[in-house]
Amino acid sequence: QVQLVESGGGLVQAGGSLRLSCAASGRTFSTYTMGWFRQAPGKEREFVAAINWNAGRTQYADSVKGRFTISRDNAKNTVYLQMNSLKPEDTAVYYCAAPGSPFTTRATMSIEYKHWGQGTQVTVSS
C-alpha cells in the first residue's frame, strides 16, 4: 500500500523559511514525477511545484517562483519543498502527491495524481 507522509509544517513569521518533507513508502517512486499542492481555507487545491524523476525538470506556480525550491532524494524515496521568504498568503495545508503512472504529462494538474499524503499545515503570520 502506497503511503505519502508529509512533515515540516508549522507556524512561521512572514519572511521566514520552512522545509517540508514527503516520505514515500509502499512503492519506489524514483521513476515518477512528484508534486506539491496546497489548499487554503475556502479555496480550491492548487499546484505549487513538481519535479521529474531525475530532478532534471522542475515546475513552479508563478506565486512561488524564486521563493520555493522542490528537490528529491531517490535513495531515500523522499521529496522536499524548501520555502523561503514566506508570505501570509502561503498559509495553507500542503500536500505531497504521486501519480499512478511514471508517464506523467500534466504535472501541474491535480487530476494527474493518484496518491496523496495527509497534508501538513503551514501558517505564516504577518
C-alpha positions as CSV (number, residue, x, y, z in Angstrom):
1,Q,0.0,0.0,0.0
2,V,1.4,3.4,-1.0
3,Q,1.8,5.9,1.7
4,L,3.0,9.5,1.5
5,V,3.8,11.2,4.8
6,E,4.5,15.0,4.9
7,S,6.3,16.7,7.7
8,G,7.9,20.0,8.5
9,G,4.9,22.3,8.6
10,G,4.4,24.8,11.3
11,L,3.9,28.4,12.3
12,V,6.4,31.0,11.0
13,Q,6.6,34.7,10.7
14,A,6.4,36.4,7.3
15,G,9.8,36.4,5.7
16,G,10.8,33.1,7.4
17,S,11.5,29.7,6.0
18,L,10.3,26.1,6.3
19,R,11.3,22.9,4.7
20,L,8.7,20.3,4.0
21,S,9.5,16.6,3.5
22,C,7.4,13.9,1.9
23,A,8.5,10.3,2.7
24,A,7.1,7.7,0.3
25,S,6.6,4.0,1.2
26,G,5.0,1.0,-0.4
27,R,6.5,1.7,-3.8
28,T,9.7,3.2,-5.2
29,F,8.9,6.5,-6.8
30,S,12.3,7.1,-8.2
31,T,10.9,6.9,-11.8
32,Y,7.9,9.1,-11.0
33,T,7.3,12.8,-11.2
34,M,6.3,14.1,-7.7
35,G,4.3,17.1,-6.8
36,W,3.3,19.5,-4.1
37,F,-0.1,21.1,-3.9
38,R,-1.7,23.3,-1.3
39,Q,-5.2,24.3,-0.1
40,A,-6.1,27.4,1.8
41,P,-9.4,27.6,3.7
42,G,-12.3,28.2,1.4
43,K,-10.1,27.8,-1.7
44,E,-9.5,25.2,-4.3
45,R,-6.4,23.0,-4.1
46,E,-3.7,24.5,-6.2
47,F,-0.5,23.4,-7.7
48,V,2.7,24.5,-6.1
49,A,5.7,22.6,-7.6
50,A,6.6,19.4,-9.4
51,I,9.8,17.6,-10.1
52,N,10.5,14.9,-12.6
53,W,12.1,11.6,-11.8
54,N,15.8,12.6,-12.0
55,A,15.3,16.2,-10.9
56,G,16.2,17.3,-14.4
57,R,13.0,19.3,-14.7
58,T,11.1,21.3,-12.1
59,Q,7.9,23.4,-12.4
60,Y,6.5,26.0,-10.1
61,A,3.4,28.1,-9.7
62,D,4.0,31.7,-10.6
63,S,3.1,32.7,-7.0
64,V,6.1,30.7,-5.5
65,K,8.8,31.1,-8.2
66,G,12.0,32.4,-6.8
67,R,11.0,31.6,-3.3
68,F,10.3,27.8,-3.2
69,T,12.6,25.0,-4.3
70,I,11.5,21.4,-4.9
71,S,14.1,18.6,-4.7
72,R,14.2,14.9,-4.2
73,D,16.4,12.1,-2.9
74,N,15.5,9.0,-4.7
75,A,17.7,6.9,-2.4
76,K,15.5,7.9,0.5
77,N,12.3,7.9,-1.6
78,T,11.8,11.5,-0.3
79,V,10.7,14.8,-1.8
80,Y,11.4,18.2,-0.3
81,L,9.9,21.6,-0.6
82,Q,12.2,24.4,0.7
83,M,10.1,27.5,1.3
84,N,11.8,30.9,1.7
85,S,10.5,34.4,2.1
86,L,7.2,33.1,3.2
87,K,4.1,35.3,3.0
88,P,0.8,35.2,4.8
89,E,-0.8,34.2,1.6
90,D,1.3,31.0,1.6
91,T,-0.8,29.8,4.6
92,A,-2.4,26.5,3.6
93,V,-2.4,22.8,4.1
94,Y,0.4,21.4,1.9
95,Y,0.1,18.0,0.2
96,C,2.6,15.8,-1.4
97,A,1.3,13.8,-4.4
98,A,2.4,11.0,-6.7
99,P,0.8,10.0,-10.0
100,G,-0.4,6.5,-10.7
101,S,2.0,6.1,-13.6
102,P,5.5,7.2,-14.3
103,F,4.3,8.6,-17.6
104,T,3.0,11.9,-16.3
105,T,2.5,14.6,-18.9
106,R,0.4,17.1,-16.9
107,A,2.4,17.5,-13.7
108,T,0.7,20.8,-12.7
109,M,-2.8,19.3,-12.6
110,S,-4.1,17.5,-9.5
111,I,-6.1,15.1,-11.6
112,E,-2.8,13.6,-12.8
113,Y,-2.1,12.4,-9.2
114,K,-3.4,9.2,-7.7
115,H,-1.7,9.1,-4.3
116,W,-1.9,11.9,-1.7
117,G,-0.4,12.5,1.7
118,Q,-2.5,13.6,4.7
119,G,-1.2,17.2,4.4
120,T,0.9,19.4,6.7
121,Q,-0.3,22.8,7.9
122,V,1.8,25.8,7.1
123,T,0.8,29.1,8.8
124,V,2.6,32.3,8.1
125,S,1.8,35.2,10.4
126,S,2.2,38.9,9.4
